[in-house]
Amino acid sequence: MSIEIKPAPPEEKHDEHIPQPALLLVNGHSRTGRQMFGEAINALREAGIEIKEAHLSRDKAETAKLLKREIDEGAQSVICGGGDGTLSTCAEYLAKSEVAMAVLPLGTGNTFARSLGIPVDMKGAIQTIANGKIERIDVGQCNSQIFLNSVSLGFSAELADSLTSQVKKQLGLLAWPYVGLRIGLKHRSIRLRITSPDHKEVLRTHQLMIANGRYVAGPIKASEDATVQDGELTVFALGGASKTELAKAVYEWLTHRHIESRTVPFFETKELLVESLGRRVKANVDGDVNEHTPLRLKVLPRALKVIVPKDFVADEV
């Protein structure tokens, strides 16, 4: 679905950071996206942001077509609305281009918005688009796929596979612990070899995390010191082979003690190879379980232009 938007009156003025007119691209598979589509158009216009076209994207192919068109035509900004999976899909095409991504967070956790200091409510996010500034940030790459937030193996990949849209709608952020408890009772540990230029280790764990930026799931942090501009991926495992260790490691993670914990390997790197020494292991890439071991990961420093709050400082988000 697409809507042509009449141009704003010529006397209206706009900040230089978001040249006019702009494309609004919203995930059409999301119920929230469909429900908020009209409201978003009106709210953007009321904030003085002129929209030339508004699309409810039907699939990844349509998203790719629209974004490639904007890049080819020399657009300087695109407003992307959806959850973290949608934003990562958009970043796959916008990374390394000169088109800036403006973020309209319409997901459950809105992890990427948090990493940029963007308010997760529509009004606040639109004010960022209207009054913010452009910054270049890091993105990660897992095999050939771009990611904004994190890649995880083990427990969370099974969790992501089991989270239905209905459960997320009913429970919001509580959907993760609710479904996670059921999965945790029967989850089997995985044996992995992880290799970076400065670190090599074989471990058995229920969960391996690789994060770009400070946040990995909603308000949950990978590290207090990580940022989207530090040129590093943060790597850590949640405990060893036993579920008791997993539970302890999760507690340490949620209470920000995992960096100092001896039971949780923690390091930063620019590149990483993850191999399974047992069964093939699925990977959750920004909410989509669409990769599996072996995984070759790296950070792409300052590869994506984004619109952030005017007072954005990566170390302070």
Beta strands, then each sheet from edge to edge (+ up, - down):
strand 1: 2-4
strand 2: 22-27
strand 3: 51-57
strand 4: 77-82
strand 5: 100-105
strand 6: 133-142
strand 7: 145-147
strand 8: 150-154
strand 9: 190-196
strand 10: 199-205
strand 11: 207-211
strand 12: 215-217
strand 13: 220-221
strand 14: 233-237
strand 15: 266-269
strand 16: 271-276
strand 17: 282-285
strand 18: 288-292
strand 19: 295-308
sheet 1: 1+ 3- 2- 4- 5-
sheet 2: 7+ 6- 19+ 16- 9+ 10-
sheet 3: 15+ 14- 11+ 8- 17+ 18-
sheet 4: 12+ 13-
end
